[in-house]
Amino acid sequence: MKRRTAREKAVQCLFQIDMADVQLDDAIAMVLEENDETDTEYMRYLVKNTLQHLPEIDAEIKKYLRGWQLERIANVDRAILRLAFFELMHVAEIPEKVVLNEAIELAKLFSDEQSYRFVNGVLSSYLQNRQTTQA
């Protein structure tokens, strides 16, 4: 499974878990097509570890939601942001620009035209702040 596909499936899993309180294994089973024998290792890694770090990720996202509450944003946008923040915070080998671009593409795929701008704004603010504090 390509990493882009893994991210798409991971967002779908996170969305289901958030919306319907579905268990991890059930969410994974639902997003994989029947007879799908592709390697799902990275997708499982993303979902499992995003959920494991969820309190920390949500706390970080909340810092960059200007005029919004995490609970009030669209569920799919929340899933995309959670996945992107996990990768930015915990997967050092993936370049920041790749994570940002992938999140924008996921928002374009799964959400509306305004959402990709919102996702871009939140992630760009985080990255800008991170670069400032690391300098």
C-alpha positions in Angstrom: 0.0 0.0 0.0 1.4 3.4 -1.0 1.8 5.9 1.8 -0.8 8.2 0.3 -3.3 5.3 0.2 -2.3 4.4 3.8 -3.1 8.0 4.8 -6.5 8.0 3.1 -7.4 4.7 4.8 -6.1 6.0 8.1 -8.3 9.1 7.9 -11.3 6.9 7.2 -10.5 4.8 10.2 -10.0 7.8 12.5 -13.2 9.3 11.2 -15.2 6.1 12.0 -13.6 5.7 15.4 -14.4 9.4 16.2 -18.0 9.4 14.8 -19.3 5.9 15.8 -17.0 4.9 18.6 -15.9 1.9 16.4 -13.1 -0.3 17.7 -9.7 -0.1 16.0 -9.8 -3.5 14.3 -13.4 -3.0 13.2 -12.6 0.4 11.7 -9.6 -1.1 9.8 -11.7 -4.0 8.5 -14.4 -1.6 7.3 -12.0 0.6 5.2 -10.2 -2.3 3.6 -11.8 -3.7 0.5 -12.7 -7.3 0.4 -9.8 -9.4 -0.7 -7.4 -6.5 -0.1 -4.1 -8.2 0.4 -2.0 -5.1 0.2 0.4 -4.2 2.9 -1.5 -2.3 5.5 1.4 -1.9 8.0 1.8 1.9 7.6 -1.9 2.5 7.8 -2.2 0.5 11.0 0.9 2.3 12.4 -0.7 5.7 11.7 -4.1 4.9 13.2 -2.8 3.0 16.3 -0.2 5.7 17.1 -2.5 8.6 16.4 -5.0 7.2 18.8 -2.2 6.4 21.4 -1.1 10.1 21.3 -4.6 11.6 20.9 -4.6 13.7 24.1 -1.2 15.2 23.3 -2.2 15.7 19.6 -5.6 17.3 20.4 -3.9 19.7 23.0 -1.5 20.8 20.3 -4.1 21.3 17.6 -6.2 23.4 20.0 -3.4 25.9 20.3 -3.7 26.7 16.5 -7.5 26.8 16.2 -8.2 30.5 16.0 -11.8 31.1 16.8 -12.7 27.4 16.6 -13.1 24.6 19.1 -11.8 21.2 18.2 -15.1 19.5 19.0 -16.9 22.0 16.6 -14.8 21.5 13.4 -16.0 18.9 10.8 -15.2 15.4 11.9 -13.2 14.6 8.7 -11.1 17.8 9.1 -10.4 16.7 12.7 -9.3 13.3 11.5 -7.0 14.9 8.9 -5.5 17.3 11.4 -5.0 14.5 14.0 -3.2 12.4 11.4 -1.0 15.2 10.2 -0.1 16.4 13.7 0.9 12.8 14.6 3.2 12.6 11.6 4.7 16.1 12.3 5.2 15.4 16.0 6.3 11.8 16.0 7.5 10.7 12.5 10.8 12.6 12.0 11.8 10.9 8.7 8.8 12.4 6.8 9.5 16.0 5.6 7.2 18.6 7.0 6.2 19.8 3.4 5.2 16.2 2.6 2.9 16.0 5.6 1.4 19.4 4.8 0.8 18.6 1.2 -0.7 15.2 2.0 -3.1 16.8 4.5 -4.2 19.4 2.0 -4.8 16.7 -0.6 -6.8 14.6 1.9 -8.9 17.6 2.8 -9.6 18.2 -1.0 -10.5 14.5 -1.4 -12.7 14.1 1.7 -14.0 17.5 2.6 -15.1 20.8 0.9 -13.2 23.6 -0.7 -13.0 25.7 2.5 -11.6 22.8 4.5 -8.3 22.4 2.7 -7.7 26.1 3.4 -8.5 25.6 7.0 -6.3 22.5 7.3 -3.5 24.4 5.6 -3.9 27.4 7.9 -3.8 25.3 11.1 -0.8 23.2 10.0 1.1 26.2 8.6 0.7 28.1 11.9 2.0 25.1 13.8 5.0 24.7 11.5 5.8 28.4 11.6 5.7 28.3 15.4 7.8 25.2 15.5 10.4 26.7 13.3 10.5 29.9 15.4 10.9 28.0 18.7 13.6 25.7 17.2 15.7 28.6 15.9 
